[in-house]
C-alpha cells in the first residue's frame, strides 16, 4: 500500500531567507514560517504559534531567495522530512523540515493579499 506524506501551511516568514549551495552545486534556500492558531480554553480565547522550517531546492530555491522577505505571508506545500546528524558534542541531532514543492507569495505583513506577487513552482 502506498503512503502519503503531504503538508500544507499558510503563515508568516520569521526571518530572511538563507540561500547556499549543496556540494553538488544545487541551490537550497531555508526559512522559518510561523503559523498562528486560535483556540478557546476555559471560556478564554488563546493563541499559539507553531514554527516550521522550510527547505526549497533548485529553481524554487532561487525564486524564494529573490522574492520572499521576513514578515511576508506565504502558502507552502510539500512533504515532511526528518534528518539526523552527529553534533560536535557527539550527540545525535534531529531536525524536521518541510521540503517545499510549491511556495505562493500571499503578501507583505499587514497588506491585503493581492495574488500577483506569487509564483507557483
N, C-alpha and C positions, 0 to 999 in steps of 0.2 A: 504494500500500500504506500502510495506517495505521501510525502509530508508537505506541510505548508509553513513557511517562515516569512511573514509579511508584517510590517509595521507602518502605520501612517500617523504622523503627528503634525499639529499646527501650533507654533509658538514663536517666541521672540529670540533672536540670536543674542547670546550672552556676552560675546566678545568678538573682536575682529578675527576674520578667517586667517588661519595659518596654512601656507602652502609650502610644500617641499617636494622632493623627487625621490622615488624609490631607487634602490641600487640598479634596477633595470632601466631607469630613466623615465618612468611613468609619473606624471604629476599626481599628487594626492593633497587634498585640502581637508582640514578638520576645523570644526567649530561646535560650540555647545548651544543647545536650544532649550529654553525654559518653557514648560507647559504648565499653565496655572489651572487648578481645579478648585471649584467651589462646592461646598457641602454643608449640610446642617447637622449639628451635633448638640443634643440637649436644647433644641429650640434656638440655638445661636448659629448664625451664619459664619463659616470659617473658610479660609483659603489655604491651599498647599501648593507648592511648586515642585515639579519633577524635572530633573535635568537629564538631557540626552546628549551623548557625544556623537556627532555626525561625521562620517567619513565619506568623501567623494573622490572618485578616481577619473583619470584621463580628461576628456573634453569637459565633462561636468565639473571636475575639479578646477579647471581653468576658468570656466564661466562663473562659478561660485566665487572664486578668488577675485574676479574682476568686479562683480556687482553686489555681493552680499556685504552688509555692514552691520555693526553692532546695533541692536535695537530693532532691526528690520523684522517684520513678521514673515515667516516662511511656512510653506507646506512641504513636508518631506515624506517621501515614500521609499521604502527599501526593505532590508532584512536585518535581523539582529545577529550579531556575531560576537562571541566572547573569545578573546585571545589571551594567552598567558606567556609569561617570560620569567626569567630568574632575575631578581633585583640585585643591586650591588651588595646588598646585605646577605645574599644567598637565599632569601625567602622567595617563594613563588608568588608572583603578582598576577592579577586578573583585571581585565577591562572589557566591559560590554559596550558595544558601539552599534549605531545604526549605519549600515553600509547603504548609502543612498543610490537609487537609480533614477529618482525624479526629485527635483527641487523647484518649487514655484515661488516666485517673489510676490508676496501679497501686499507689501507696502512698508513705509517707514513707521517707526513708533509714533503713535499719535495721529497718523494720517489715515484717511479713509482709503481702503484698498481700491486701486484704480484698474487693476487687471492688465495694464500694459507694461508693467515693469518686469513681468515674469518671462521665463524661458523654460520650456519643458524639454528635458533631455531624455 
